[in-house]
């Protein structure tokens, strides 16, 4: 990317630095475990990065077995070009095609490749797992964080960096709501498939409860509320119990309804 | 994208305690305005979009406009 858009800029990847100066050897293995490298599409034409990944893994005691399509001919992991969001079925087909090319565990150096492969059950190490993980077996099958957890992780990282590096305290990045939510598994799955964040649900319910902007169904005593956040309207169906709000369903649409 | 004219909804407006009525409302997407009939609170004008509509016809229209 840098070569293409910022030709004047000198850069070196972390993997090359690690290759050059060496990595901590605490995780070095004794037996020659075989790993298959899946190259990240964004490094397709960067031989230095591709080689440094292989060198780092070899220095930690691994033996590399190449896939038929690797390096400049690497395949899509199922995320490239945001196909994961644009066409989920196609993305799944890409993942399955790629993970079935070898029975050996995979080694990747892009977090999206890792998440997608593991999601379909392939044991996959990120190069950083090999170097730093305390539990390699666990790391190779660590489940993909939910969309909401990713969102929360980014917020927590921002708070931490602001505090530790810039001495800035921020208090308004995480909202505290008065209600307690119960989101059952089926709704968690809806959130994943429909790309809806916990944050979106909380904002919708908060607005509904504070401003009474909601519908009520006397047949089952459910509430239904909506809240528009930039270009998307989020809908939440919920039930109010004694000390918690049970979320029954969530969905969204992009079309805007002009209420006047 | 019209909803079925005979369609009824169990939902009522919680704020106004009014039953919803099928009314002409404007929806907007990608710079275009369209008039459609949707269930609305006659008092506060809040429009309900139920799950079947949002994930069915509405999504279809959104995709159609995006692909244009």
Contacts between the chains, C-beta under 8 A, distances in Angstrom:
chain1	res1	chain2	res2	distance
A	211	B	15	7.9
A	212	B	14	5.9
A	212	B	15	4.3
A	213	B	15	6.6
A	213	B	46	6.7
A	214	B	14	4.7
A	214	B	15	7.5
A	215	B	11	4.0
A	215	B	12	6.6
A	215	B	13	6.1
A	215	B	14	5.9
A	215	B	20	7.7
A	215	B	46	7.7
A	215	B	48	5.6
A	216	B	11	6.9
A	216	B	12	5.6
A	216	B	13	7.8
A	216	B	14	4.2
A	217	B	10	4.8
A	217	B	11	5.3
A	217	B	12	7.7
A	218	B	10	7.0
A	218	B	12	6.8
A	219	B	10	4.9
A	220	B	10	8.0
A	223	B	14	6.7
A	224	B	11	6.1
A	224	B	48	7.0
A	224	B	50	7.8
A	226	B	49	7.2
A	233	B	49	7.4
A	235	B	49	6.7
A	235	B	51	7.2
A	235	B	54	6.6
A	237	B	51	7.7
A	249	B	51	6.2
A	251	B	51	5.1
A	251	B	54	5.1
A	251	B	55	5.8
A	252	B	54	7.0
A	253	B	49	6.2
A	253	B	54	4.4
A	253	B	58	5.0
A	253	B	59	6.9
A	253	B	62	6.9
A	254	B	29	6.7
A	254	B	62	5.3
A	255	B	27	5.2
A	255	B	28	7.1
A	255	B	29	4.4
A	255	B	58	5.7
A	255	B	61	6.9
A	255	B	62	5.7
A	256	B	27	6.6
A	256	B	28	4.5
A	256	B	29	6.7
A	257	B	25	6.2
A	257	B	26	7.7
A	257	B	27	5.3
A	257	B	28	8.0
A	257	B	38	7.1
A	257	B	47	4.7
A	257	B	49	6.7
A	258	B	25	6.7
A	258	B	26	4.1
A	258	B	27	6.8
A	258	B	28	5.9
A	258	B	33	7.6
A	259	B	25	7.2
A	259	B	40	7.8
A	259	B	45	4.9
A	259	B	46	6.0
A	259	B	47	5.6
A	260	B	26	7.9
A	260	B	45	6.3
